[in-house]
């Protein structure tokens, strides 16, 4: 049975990632890419769908490690168990890829003599296909169709019940390594691993990468861990950033709000670029900009809200009916049908990211400026249309206020680009357009009686995305309409423990998003509230909310998409870029306030 979402650690090689539970079980791994079919899909099913358990042997079966941590500022995981016979450590990591993708697990004796067991059950195609497992020159290989996974270890192995086992004992200072490597099945076998050399190189990679971080404030540990997570979610060959390395972890346990997040949302990637730029990571920002230009290509009129990690456009959504889902949360989906939605806010986020790259001195790219002009030409024609909005509703299109605000951002940043003299464009016409959108939002998206902006034109509902109005500069923080909106969201969209829902959900029947059921508090929105509170001078309240949000992270500093206040647990895909980015942003804002030093 899979663990709680917060029980998992992330390891990865910046092309794919694995989730390792507290009990030493790898329950999720897609090979060779983030969006490839899973080899271990136990996270969304049962042990029959693939897993790799490594830990102390015992009649009681696997149990949670007594301690675990990342080695310093790295993505190298250490888990330790204290047993009646001694203490043992397991080191899990994926070396930055130079050849075949590898998961390396090193068992290290600490004290006493500890019996250990490795139990490896490979199931390809998300648990659907049982591979042919056999020996080749002393190496164990599992083959199914185009895929092969090779197991290398000095320990003796044996097969039983379509599973590969190894039983062994470790003494103090003794190390026994296990490596699995993926390779196309028609290729030559992958090179033998060098576990110790790979461990040292992996630690050095992360140590050198973290040295580039320019943030040295009071929340540095949280910020660095979030930055490492964002780096791990970046597909190194292209610069694309996945929203999360998982699919179908539910937003409500047992519910249907289960989506595939292993793609690059322009929105998520754009805000990630912003955080990376402001913390010193210009190379990652440049790589993302180049990815964007390739993905959009010569067709900005047909901008998608998301693409595959290499810029693929076709992301058709299907259901994997043989998987029962995480804690019976069906359906399990792969692909994402929202790729074809109209979300006007994306034009604002992309333009803002390009603007920030320009303002921070990222090497000029003339096509990036041309793309920005082309995007605004499209916005000029379509800004007043209804859309599906930031939350990808699957109900009717509406005139969402946040969407209109972000079209204003797109025009505003482009006006500033033209005013800088770096590009030509119809300056006066677009100044007029900027004013027209602003007036339209203030007239149609604002409820004078309640002194709050609303989710969409003519609605009474609130929406946490309205918290971004002062952050993007649409209105100043001290505007009474901004303060009224913040206070209304605190009253109407906050949970009992003070976190923020995206918008009201129906519970029963279809809500504004066209879906049944509820969801947890959205962590990004809760960070946005902390930002707004700081902006309107309620800095101590902002700090308390921020530190309360930090306490929701698991023991390794990782956050899923949402928090279930009723069950007091993390829900949604994990770890989630859209949670770690605003964590960084809020830390920067609170540090800049000067109230906490740093």
N, C-alpha and C positions, 0 to 999 in steps of 0.2 A: 504494500500500500504506500502511495506517495506521501511525503511529509507535508507539513504546512508550507505555504509558499515562502514564508520568512525563514524556514529551516534550510533554505538552499544557499549555496555559495556559487559564485560565477567564476569560471576559468575560461580563457579563450585565447585565440591566436590572431585576432583581428581579421578573421575570415569566417570563423564560426565560433561557437561557444558551447560549453557543457554546464549543466547544473549538478552540483554535488550536495547531497543531503547530509545532515548532521551525523547520520549513522554510517557514512562512507559509501553511500550508493549514488552512482551516476544514473539519474533517471531521465535525462534529456541530453541528446547530442545529435545534431544534424551534420551529415558529411556529404560533400566537402565544404558546403557553404551554409550560411545562416538559413537560407531558404530551401535547402535540399531536404529530401525526406529523412526522417529521424532513424537512426540505428538503435537508439535507446528511446522508447516512447512510453516507458512506464509511468511517467509523470501524468499522462493523459489516459492511462488505462490500468493495467495490472502488471505483475511480473511477467506474464506471458508476452507482453509487448516490448520487452527488452530492458535490460538494466545491467549494471556492473557494480556489485557489492564487494567491498574490500575492508576488512576489519577483523578484530579479535574473534577467534572461533569460540563457540559456546553453545550449549544446549538451548539457551534462551533465545538464540538468534541474534541478528544485528541490533545494536543499541547505539544511542547517541554518544558522540564523543564527549569526553569530560571537558575538553577545551578545544577551541579552534581559533585561528587568526590568519590574516594575510601576513606574509613576511614583509615587514616594513611597508613601504609604499610600492607594492607590487601586486601582481595578480597570481602569486604563488600561494597556495592554500596549505596550511598545516593543521592537521587534526590529531589530537592525542587522546588515548584511552588509558585509564588506570584499571588494571585487572588484578585479581588475587595473585597472579603469577608475575606481575611486573607492569611496566608502562611501555607503550608503543606509539610511534608517530607515523602518520601517513602524509606524504607531501604530494599534492596534486597540482599539475600545471599543464599548459599547452604552450610549447615554445613558439615564438613568432615564426611564421612559416617560411621555411627555406627548403622546399621539396614537398614531401607528403605531409598532410595534416596528422598530428600526433597528440594523443593524450598519454601523459607519462605519470605513473603513480609509483612513488618510492616508499617502501616500508622500511622504517628505521627503528631498531631496538634502542630503547632508552634505559631500561633497567629490567632485571630478571630475564626469564625466558618465556616469551608469550606465543602461544599457538595462534596462527592466523589462517584465514580462508579468503581466497578470491573466488567469486562466483560470477561468471561472465555469460550473459545470455544475449546474444546479438539477434536482432530481428529487423530486417530491412523494410523499407517502404512503410514507415510509421507502424511497425509491429505486424504488418500483414504477411510478410514473406519470411519463411524459415530458411536460412542459408545452408549451403553444403559446407560443413566444417571438416577439414582434414589437415594432414601434416605435409609440409613441403620442406625438405632439407632441415628438419628439426623445428621448423616454425609452424605455428598454428594459423590457418587461414580460413576465413569464412567468405564464401562466394555466393552471390545471387545476381544474375543478370549482369549489368554493367559495373557492379560494385564488388570490391573485395576489401576486407579488413583483416590485417595481419596482427597477431599477438606475439610479442617477443618477451621472454623472461628466462631467468636462470633457474626458476623454480620448476619442479615437476608439475605437469598438468595432466588431467584426464577428463574424458567426456562422460557425461551421464545425463539422461533425460534432456537431450538437446541443449545441454549447458556445459561450458568448460570450467572445470574446477582446478584449484591448486590449494593444497594444504601444506603448511610449512611452519617453522618456528624461528623467531628472531631473538638474538642475544644482544646485549649492550654493544652499540657501535656497529652492528651488522646492518647492511643495507641490501635489500632485494627489490629490484625494479621490475615493473610491468609496463609495457608500452603497446598501445594499439595504433596502427597507422592505416589510413585509407589510401587506396590506389584503384584506378580503373582496372577492372578484372582482366582486360586484355593486355595490360602492360606488364613489364617485368616487375618482380617483387620490389617493394620499397627498400631503401638502404636500412641496415640495422641501426637502431637508435644508439645514442651515447647519452644515457640518462643524466649522469653527473655533469658532463659538459654542457648539456642542454639546460640543466637547472641553473648553472652559473651564468650562462649567456642570457637566460630569461630574466634573472634577477638584475643583471647589468642593464638590460634593455629598459626595464621599468625605472630603475634608479636614474639613468640618464634622462629619460623622458620627463620624469617628475621635476628634475632640476630646472626645467624651463618655466615652471609655474612662477608667475610674478605676484601671486597673492600670498601675503604673509600676515594676515589678520588673525583675530581670535578664533575663527572657525576653520583654520587651515586644514585640520585633519579631515573634517567633513567635506570641505571643498576638494581636497586632493583625491579622496576616495571617489567622489562623484566624477571628477575629471578622468580618473583611471577607468571608471565604468563607461563613460562616454567614448573614450579611446577604444575600449574593448568592443563597443558596438559599432565601430567604424570598419567598413569593408576596405581593407588596405589597398587592394589593387585598383579601386576606382575612386575612393574617397566618399562613397555613399555611406549614410549612417542609418542603421535600422532603429526603429522605434523601441524594439525589445527583441531578444533572441528566441522568444517563445510564441506559440499560438494557443488560443483557446483557454488560457487560464481565466476563470470566470470573474466578472465584475460583481457577481452575486453568487455565492455558493449554491449550486443546484439550479442556477438560472440559465437563460439562453443567451445572455450577453457575452458571447465568447468569440473573439476575433483573432485573426492572424496579423501579428505586428512585425513580421520579419521583412519589412519593406522600408523604403525611404520615403517618408512623408516630407513634402517640401516644408511644411510648417515646422515640424519637429527639428528637421535638419537646419533650417534657417535660424531658429532660436539657439540651437546647439552651437552653430557657427559664432553667434554673438557672444556666447559665454566663453568659447575657446579664444576668441580674439581678445577679450578683456582680461584673460588670465595668462596671456603670453604665447598662445599656440597658433602662430600665424601659418605654419606649414599645413596644419589640418584644415584651417580656414581656406587656404588657397586650393587645397585638393577638393574640398567640397564645392567651391565655386566652379572649378573645372568640371566636376561631375555634373553640376547643374547645367552648364552650357552644353555639354554633350547630350544630356537627357532631353532638354528642351529642343535642341538642334535648331532647325530652321522653321519650327512650327509653334511659335509662342501663342498663336490663336487657339491652339488645342492643348494648352497647358493642363497636365493632369495634377491632381493633388498628391499623388504618390506614384513611385516607380519602383521597379526592381533594383537591387543593389548595384547592378551594372547599367541601369537605365532602361530596363525592359518596361514595356507599356502594358502588355497583356498579363493581368493578375487575376484571372478568372477564379471565382469562389466556388468551392465544392465542400461537401461534408464527408468525413471519414466515419462511416456508420459502424465499422467494427470496433471503434474505440468508445468506451463508455464515458469518457471525459473525466476531468479532474473532479474527484468527489461527486461523481454522477452528474456533472454539469454538461449537458448535451445542448446542441451538437458540437462536435469538434470540427472546426473549419480550417481549410488551407486555401490560400488566395484571399483576395479581399475585394468584394463587389463595390466598395465605396470608391474604388479607383476611377470610376466613371462619373462621379458626382461633380456638381458645380459648387465650389466653395470659394466665394469671392475673397474671403479673408487671406487666402494663400497669396494673392497678388501683393497684398500689403506686406506680408512677412518676407517674401522673397525680395521685394524692393528694399525693405528695411535692411535686410542682410547685405545686399549689394552696396547699399549706401554706407553702412557701417564699415564694410571692407574698404571702400573708397576713402572714407574719412580717417581711418586708422593707418593709411599709407600702404595697404597691400598693393603689390605691384599692379600697375594699371593693365586692364584687359579691355581693349576697345570693343570687343563683342559683348562684354558684360554691360557696358553703357548702352550699346545699341539694343540689347535685349530689354533693358529697363525701359527704353523709349517705346519699343514694340509692345511691351506689356501694358503700358499706360494708354497706348492707342486702343488696345482692346478694352481696358477698363472704361475708357471714355464712352464706349458704345454700349456697355453692358452693366455698369455699376448699379443701375436702378432696377435690375431684375431680381426676382426672388431666388434663393439658393438653398442648399442643404446645411450650410453653416459649419462652424468650427467643429461641432460635435457629430457631424456626419449622420444627421437624423435620417431615418428610413421612412419617415412620414412625408406629408406634403411639403413642398418648398415654401419658404416664407421670406419676408423681408427682415432678416435678422440684423439687429442693431450692430452687433460686433462686426458682421461682414461689411456693413456700410462704413463703419469707422475705419476698418482696415483698407478699404478702397481709398478713403481720404488719406491714409498714411502713404499709400502707393503714390498718389498724386503729389502730396506734400514733399516727399523725399525726392521725387523727380524734378519738381520745381526748384528745389535747392541745388540739385545737380546742374540744372541749366544755369542757375544764377552763379554757380561757381565758375562758369565759363568752360567747363570740360566737355560739354556736349551741347548741341543745338537742338532747339525744340520750340514749339509755340508757347512761349512763356506766359503771355497775358491770357491766352485762352485757357491754359491749364490752371492759372491762378483763379480764374473765374469758376472753373470746374471744382476746384478745391473748396471754394466758398459755397458753391451750390450743394455739394455733398454735405458739408458741415451744417448748413441751414436745414437741409432735408432731415438729417438725423435729429437735430435739436427740436424740430417741429413735430416729427412723426414718431420718434422713438422715446419721447420723454413724457412721463406722467406727472403733470403739474400738481395734481391733488396729493399724490404720495411723495412728491419730490424725489423721483427716481427714474432712471432710464429703465426700459423694459426689454424683455428678450427679443421681441420683434415688433414691428409697427402694428399698433392697435391692440396688442396683447396686454394682459395684466401680469403675466408671469415674469419672474426675474431670471437672470442668467449670470453665472459667475464670470463669464468672459467680459462682462461690463466693467469688471475691476481693472481691465487694461486701459480704459479710457484715459486716465491721467498718465499712465506709464508710457503711452505712445505719443503723448503731447496733444491729444485732441482737445482737451480742456485742462486748465491748470488745477493742481491738487486742491487749492483753496476755493474753487468754484462751489457754490452751495449745491449744485446739481450733482457734483462728484461726491461730496460728503454725504449727501442724501442717499445716493446709490450705495455707497459703502455700508452705511448704517442699515439700509433696507436689506441688503444681502446678509449682513450679520444677523438680523432678526429672522428672516424668512428662509434662508438657505443653509443655516448653520446646524450642525448636529449638537447633541447635548454636550459632547466633549469639545466643542468649539471649532470643529473642522467644517469645511465648506463643500456642499453638494454642487454639481455643475448646474442643475436646474431641477425643478420638481419632476419626479417620476410617478407613474400611475399606481404601482403595486399590482392592481388588477386592471385588466383591459389595456388598450393601447394608449400611450401617452403622446406628448408632442413629438417624441422621437420615433413614433411608429412601432414601438416595442413594448412587450409586456414586462412586468417585474420592476424591481428596484435595483439600485447599485450603491456602492460605497461612496464615502466622501472622496472627492477627487483631490489628490495631494497637490497637484500643480495649482489648483484654484486656492487652496489654503495658503500656499506660499505667496500667491498674488495678493491675498488679503493682508498678509504681514507686510508686504511691500507698500501697499496703499496706506496702511496705518502709519508706517514710518513717514510716508510722504505728507500726510496731513498733520504731522506733529505728535502723534500718539506713539512715540518711539518705544517706550517701556512696554506697552501692550504688544507692539510688533515683536519686540525681542522675546517676550514670554511665549507668544504663539510660535515663533520660529524655533525656539528651543524645545517646545512641546512637539513640534513636527520632527525635529531631529531625534527625539526619543522613540518615534515610531520605526526608525530604521532597525533592521535586524542587527545582530551582534557584529556583523561584518560591515555595517554602514550602508546596506543596500535597501532600496525602496521599490515596491511594486507601483502600479498605477493608482490604486485606491486603498482606502482604509475602511473596513467594516466596523463601525462603532458599536454595533450590537454584539458581534462575535469577538471584537477586540483582536482583529487579525488583518494582515495584508491580503488584498485581493487584486485580481487583474494581472496582466502580463508582467513579467519580472526578469531582470530589473528593467525599469522603465526610464528611458531617456527623458521623457516629458515630466518626470518627477525630479530627476537629478539636476536638470538645467535650471529650473527656478530655485532649487536649493542654493546653487552657486550664485544666482542673481541676487537673492535676498541676502545672502552672506555679504556680498559686495556692497549692497545698499546700506546694510546696518553698520558695516565697518566704516563706510564713507560718512556716516552720520557723526562719527567722532565720539559717540557715547561709550564705546567699549575699547578704545585704543586700537592697536594693531595697525 
